[in-house]
Structures are given as structure tokens and as C-alpha cells.
Amino acid sequence: MALKCGIVGLPNVGKSTLFNCLSNAKAQAANFPFCTIEPNVGTITVPDERLQRLAELVNPKQIVPTTVEIVDIAGLVKGASQGEGLGNQFLGNIRECDAIIHVLRCFQDDNITHVDGSVDPIRDKEVIDTELQFKDLETVEKQISRVEKIAKVGQDKDAKKKYEILQSLKNHLGQGKSARLLDWNEDEFEFVQSLFLLTQKPVLYVCNVEESNAKTGNELSKRVEKELSAEKAEVLVVAVAIEAEIATLETYEERSLFLQDLGLDEPGVAKLILAAYRLLNLQTYFTAGEKEVRAWTIRKGMTAPQAAGVIHTDFERGFIRAEVIAFDDYSHFGSEAAARDHGKLRVEGKEYVVADGDVMHFRFNV
């Protein structure tokens, strides 16, 4: 599944450096605004100890982890919604993403210029929010002009409902609030999703702190956590500069020692990747055989045929049944055969909703 997270924020907050940590692509990271002109796209591997455990048990010829695409989007500035700083292009890049990783500068460094002259992560967040809200307001107003006459004059109930939703969105956005904070029923949500609003996208906030605050954060990051508690948004503290150094180390042992010195049990970017995965409402199932042990990405709530279709459309079209072993059972008994002998292999049909960590084998006929 080609799903994307876009990294956004003001210039010089650490977006491109974070991108470099997350992917094998190398974005330019420089001390001036708009050093990233084209969005850099990289593929990040989702860390999963379960995949390694399955590989130890099966000893396959290859191991294939699951991935998420990450997009480094150039720094936005005030007026971006009106085209300032190549704003229209950058906002278009955000629209193509499924979720947003919003980097907030929570470190002091006189050698790195802040576009507004001082460090204030809440103000920075509001600048980005405002630009996205303005762009969404423009989108909503265009939609209102299209349905208003039909809704007011005709008997089209669908048009009337859309008009009511659009008016609610207009009022909400006009108050400086993001669309994702509104509650909708299933039908309303489907229509809102069709508008591809920027502020409807789920957001993960990353507080970029100094090395000394990598474990506990600082006053600025704690202020962000407090201010955003009402949004029910996830906030992560990451020392991006030191993560960049960790990423250059060649061996696991070197990285482990570095992390120990910082008092960390794992890299901050590993937590970030998993958080982004959750943000996209994703989960993983596995296939395991001598040729390959592989992790597959699906959306939560997918049925067995839909999960099979991620491998190949023929698998979904000709789905007969799925043979399923929970990961914990597979790991405990050590093999598919042993799990089967202990009654832990289940046969599931078309209505089965796949659980995170299922080890699956599909039977199909086309």
C-alpha cells in the first residue's frame, strides 16, 4: 500500500535532517529557508521485532519488511495559502499525503536562524495551522458556490446535506480550528474525506530538542504537550541532530552504546516511524515460508480477502479461505507444523477481520 507521511514545519526547524534520519534518501539540509524546493520522497522501513523472530524460526532466503513513504516538504511561511514562498506548490504536496508529521523547533541555537527571529513552538504551530486552514476555507467556499443554488431551490436532499456540512466546515475553519477536530457520522465523514482537506489529515507533532533533552524533553516541548492535550494529538520528543549522528554509525553495537550514553533504549526515529504507522491506521500481517518471510501493510479493519488482495488482486478475487496462526502462538510453538499440531492454526472465511500480527496463508482459485 503506497501510503505517505509528509514532514512539514517552518524553515530551519529540522525537517530535512529528520528526513535524512528516516530514509536512505539524502535531502539537502542547510541553514536558510527553502533549501528543499522539490519534495524529497524516501521509503522507510517499519521496525518490527516479530519479523526478525519469524525469520529466526523459518530461516528464509529473504526477509521483506513493510514500509511507509515519507515526503520532505519545503518549509512553509506566513502567506503560503496566498502563494508566498512557493506556498501553493508546497500545499499541493501536503494534499497528496495521507498524514502529516509536523516538526516544531524546541531548541535554542544562535547559529541556526529562525524565520521569525525567536523560538516559540506554539506560535510556529499556529502559523502552519492558519495557512492550512485558509487553504481549506478556500476549498470549502468553492464547494459551497457549487451546491448552494441546488440546495436552496431544488428538492435534492443530498445537496442540502452537503451544503449543511460545508457551512459547518466554513464556520469551524473561520474560527481558526482544523477540520479533524469536528465529529461526523459515517456518511458525513465520507463526504468530508472527498474534499481532501489539509486540516482533516491526522497529525503527529515532533518536538525537536537539544541532545541533553533527548530523554525527558525541555520546557518548550512540555509546553507543546500541555497546549496540544485538548487536540488528543500524539507528541514525540526527538533530538533530531543527535539522531542524525546515530544514523551514520555502521554497527548495531555502536548505535547501542551511543543510545546508552544518552539514556535511551531505542532511537527516537524508531518510535516516530511506529507512531506514523499508527497515525495512518495501519497494521501488519505476515506470510512465512522458506523462500520469504514478509510483512504486509493493511488498514485496520480489513477482511481476509482484502488483506489477500494486497499481495495480488487475484488472491482477493478468487479467495477461498485463509489459514491463520496468531504470531504469539507461532513464536511459542516454533513452527507452522507445531502450531497446527497444537490446534493453533485456524481456518477463516471471507468475513474474518485480520488481527495485527496474524501469520497467514491464503487459498484461492481463479
C-alpha positions in Angstrom: 0.0 0.0 0.0 1.6 3.3 -1.1 0.8 5.5 1.9 2.7 8.7 2.5 3.5 10.9 5.5 4.5 14.4 4.8 7.0 16.2 7.0 6.0 19.9 7.5 7.1 22.9 9.5 8.6 26.3 9.3 12.0 26.7 7.7 15.0 25.7 9.8 13.2 23.5 12.3 15.0 20.3 11.3 12.6 18.8 8.7 15.3 17.7 6.2 17.6 16.4 8.9 14.8 14.3 10.2 14.0 13.1 6.7 17.7 12.0 6.3 17.4 10.0 9.5 14.3 8.3 8.4 15.2 7.3 4.9 18.0 6.3 2.7 17.4 9.4 0.5 19.6 12.4 1.3 17.8 15.7 1.4 19.9 18.9 1.4 20.0 20.3 5.0 21.2 23.9 5.1 20.8 27.0 7.3 18.5 29.0 5.0 14.8 28.9 4.1 13.6 26.9 1.1 16.7 24.8 0.8 14.2 22.0 0.0 12.5 23.1 -3.2 11.2 19.8 -4.6 9.7 17.4 -2.1 12.1 14.6 -1.4 10.5 11.2 -1.2 12.0 8.2 0.7 10.9 4.8 1.8 11.2 4.0 5.5 11.3 0.5 6.9 8.9 -0.1 9.8 10.9 -1.7 12.7 9.2 -4.9 13.8 10.8 -7.5 16.1 8.2 -10.0 15.2 9.5 -10.2 11.6 13.0 -11.0 12.9 11.6 -13.7 15.2 9.8 -15.3 12.3 12.9 -15.2 10.2 14.8 -17.0 13.0 12.3 -19.7 13.1 11.8 -20.2 9.3 15.3 -19.3 8.1 14.0 -18.0 4.7 16.1 -17.0 1.7 14.9 -13.4 2.1 13.2 -11.1 4.6 11.0 -8.3 3.4 9.8 -5.7 6.0 6.9 -3.4 5.5 7.4 0.2 4.5 5.9 3.7 4.5 6.8 6.5 2.2 8.0 9.8 3.7 7.9 13.1 2.0 10.1 16.1 3.0 8.1 19.2 2.1 9.8 22.6 2.0 9.3 25.0 4.9 6.0 26.9 4.9 5.8 30.6 5.9 3.1 33.1 6.6 1.1 33.8 3.4 1.7 30.3 2.0 -2.0 29.9 1.3 -1.8 33.1 -0.9 1.3 31.7 -2.7 4.1 33.2 -0.6 7.3 31.2 -0.6 6.1 28.8 -3.3 3.2 28.2 -1.0 0.7 26.8 -3.5 3.2 24.2 -4.7 4.0 23.1 -1.1 0.4 23.0 0.0 -0.3 20.8 -3.0 2.5 18.4 -1.9 0.8 18.1 1.5 -2.6 17.4 -0.1 -1.0 14.3 -1.7 0.0 12.9 1.7 -2.2 10.7 3.9 -0.9 12.1 7.2 1.3 14.9 8.5 4.5 14.9 10.7 4.7 18.4 12.0 8.2 19.3 13.2 8.3 22.0 15.9 11.6 23.7 16.9 12.1 23.3 20.6 15.8 24.1 20.8 17.9 27.2 21.1 20.8 27.7 18.7 22.1 31.2 17.7 23.9 29.6 14.7 20.6 28.5 13.2 18.3 31.3 12.0 14.7 31.2 12.9 12.5 32.7 10.2 10.6 34.8 12.8 13.6 35.8 14.9 12.8 33.8 18.0 11.9 30.3 19.2 8.3 29.7 20.0 6.8 26.3 19.0 3.2 27.2 19.8 3.4 30.3 17.6 5.1 28.2 14.9 2.3 25.6 15.0 -0.3 28.3 14.7 1.4 29.8 11.7 1.2 26.4 9.9 -2.3 25.7 11.1 -3.5 29.1 9.9 -2.1 28.6 6.4 -3.7 25.1 6.1 -7.0 26.4 7.4 -7.0 29.3 4.9 -6.4 26.9 2.1 -9.2 24.6 3.3 -11.5 27.6 3.7 -10.9 28.4 0.0 -11.7 24.8 -0.9 -14.9 24.8 1.1 -16.1 28.1 -0.2 -15.7 26.9 -3.8 -17.7 23.8 -3.0 -20.4 25.9 -1.4 -20.8 28.0 -4.5 -21.3 24.8 -6.5 -24.1 23.3 -4.3 -25.7 26.4 -2.8 -28.3 27.1 -5.5 -29.3 23.4 -5.8 -29.6 23.1 -2.1 -31.8 26.2 -1.6 -34.0 25.9 -4.7 -34.4 22.2 -5.5 -35.6 19.2 -3.7 -32.2 17.5 -3.7 -31.8 16.2 -0.2 -28.2 15.1 -0.9 -27.3 18.6 -2.0 -28.9 20.1 1.1 -27.0 17.8 3.4 -23.7 18.6 1.6 -24.5 22.3 2.0 -25.1 21.9 5.7 -21.8 20.1 6.1 -19.9 22.7 4.1 -21.4 25.5 6.2 -20.4 23.8 9.4 -16.9 23.4 8.0 -16.8 27.1 6.9 -17.8 28.3 10.3 -15.4 25.9 12.1 -12.4 26.8 9.9 -13.3 30.5 10.1 -12.8 30.2 13.9 -9.2 29.1 13.4 -10.0 25.4 14.0 -8.8 22.4 12.0 -11.4 20.1 10.3 -10.1 17.0 12.0 -11.5 18.3 15.3 -15.1 18.0 14.1 -17.1 14.8 14.7 -19.0 13.3 11.8 -21.2 10.3 11.3 -20.1 7.7 8.7 -21.9 9.3 5.7 -20.7 12.8 6.6 -17.2 11.7 7.1 -17.1 10.1 3.6 -18.1 13.4 2.0 -15.6 15.4 4.1 -12.9 12.9 3.1 -13.8 13.5 -0.6 -12.8 17.2 -0.2 -9.2 16.3 0.6 -8.9 19.0 3.2 -5.4 19.6 4.5 -6.6 20.1 8.1 -8.6 16.8 8.0 -5.3 14.8 7.8 -4.1 13.2 11.1 -1.1 14.9 12.6 1.9 13.7 14.7 3.8 16.5 16.3 7.6 16.1 16.7 9.4 18.4 19.2 12.9 18.8 18.0 15.1 19.3 21.2 18.8 19.5 22.1 20.8 16.4 22.7 20.8 17.0 26.5 17.0 16.9 26.5 16.6 13.8 24.2 15.1 11.6 27.0 13.0 14.0 29.1 12.3 16.9 26.8 12.6 20.6 27.9 10.3 23.4 28.9 9.4 24.2 25.3 8.4 20.6 24.5 6.4 20.3 27.7 4.6 23.5 26.8 3.7 21.9 23.5 2.4 18.7 25.2 0.3 20.8 27.5 -1.1 23.1 24.8 -2.0 20.2 22.5 -3.6 17.9 25.1 -7.0 19.2 24.0 -6.4 18.1 20.4 -5.7 14.5 21.6 -2.7 14.5 19.2 0.4 12.4 19.8 3.5 14.4 20.6 7.0 12.9 20.4 10.3 14.4 21.7 13.2 13.7 19.3 16.7 15.2 19.3 17.0 15.3 15.6 20.6 16.4 15.4 21.9 13.6 17.5 19.6 11.1 15.7 21.4 12.1 12.5 24.7 11.2 14.1 23.3 7.8 15.3 22.1 7.1 11.8 25.7 7.4 10.5 27.0 4.7 12.8 27.6 1.4 10.9 27.1 -1.3 13.5 24.3 -2.2 15.9 26.8 -2.3 18.8 28.0 1.3 18.1 24.4 2.6 17.9 23.5 0.7 21.2 26.5 2.2 23.1 25.6 5.7 21.8 22.0 5.3 22.9 23.1 4.0 26.3 25.2 7.2 26.8 22.1 9.2 26.1 20.0 7.1 28.5 17.7 5.9 25.6 16.6 2.3 24.9 15.9 2.9 21.2 16.4 5.6 18.6 13.7 8.4 18.6 13.2 7.9 14.9 12.2 4.2 15.5 9.4 5.5 17.9 8.5 8.1 15.3 8.1 5.5 12.5 5.9 3.3 14.6 3.8 6.4 15.7 3.4 7.4 12.0 2.3 3.8 11.2 -0.4 4.1 13.9 -1.3 7.5 12.7 -2.2 6.1 9.3 -4.4 3.5 11.0 -2.2 0.7 9.7 -1.3 -2.8 11.0 0.8 -5.7 9.8 0.2 -9.3 9.0 2.9 -11.8 7.9 3.5 -14.6 5.4 6.2 -17.1 6.2 7.8 -19.7 4.0 11.2 -21.0 3.0 11.5 -18.6 0.1 10.4 -15.5 2.0 9.3 -14.1 5.4 7.4 -10.9 4.7 5.4 -8.2 6.5 2.4 -6.8 4.7 0.7 -3.5 5.4 -3.1 -3.2 5.7 -5.6 -0.8 7.1 -7.1 -1.8 10.4 -10.5 -3.5 9.9 -9.6 -5.2 6.6 -11.1 -8.6 6.0 -9.1 -11.7 4.9 -9.9 -11.3 1.2 -9.0 -7.6 1.3 -5.7 -8.5 3.0 -5.1 -11.1 0.4 -5.7 -8.5 -2.3 -2.7 -6.5 -1.0 -0.5 -9.4 -2.2 -2.3 -9.7 -5.6 -5.8 -8.9 -6.8 -6.3 -12.5 -8.0 -5.9 -13.6 -4.3 -8.9 -11.4 -3.4 -11.0 -12.2 -6.5 -10.6 -15.9 -6.1 -10.4 -16.1 -2.3 -11.5 -19.4 -0.7 -10.1 -19.3 2.8 -7.3 -18.2 5.0 -5.2 -20.3 7.2 -4.2 -18.2 10.3 -1.8 -18.5 13.2 -1.5 -15.7 15.7 2.1 -14.5 16.0 2.4 -15.3 19.7 1.3 -18.9 19.0 3.7 -19.2 16.1 6.6 -17.9 18.1 5.7 -20.0 21.2 5.5 -23.4 19.3 8.3 -22.6 16.9 6.8 -23.6 13.5 3.7 -23.8 11.5 3.5 -27.6 11.8 3.9 -27.4 15.6 1.2 -24.7 15.9 -1.1 -26.9 13.8 -0.5 -29.9 15.9 -1.5 -27.9 19.0 -4.7 -26.7 17.4 -3.5 -23.1 16.9 -4.0 -23.0 13.1 -7.4 -21.6 12.3 -9.3 -21.7 9.0 -11.1 -18.4 8.4 -13.5 -17.3 5.7 -14.4 -14.1 3.9 -15.8 -12.3 6.9 -12.7 -12.7 9.1 -11.2 -9.3 10.2 -7.4 -9.7 10.2 -5.7 -9.1 13.5 -2.3 -7.3 13.9 0.4 -9.9 13.7 -1.5 -12.7 12.1 0.6 -15.2 10.1 -1.5 -16.1 7.1 -1.6 -18.4 4.2 -4.3 -17.9 1.5 -6.1 -20.4 -0.6 -7.7 -19.1 -3.8 -8.9 -20.2 -7.2 -9.2 -18.0 -10.3 
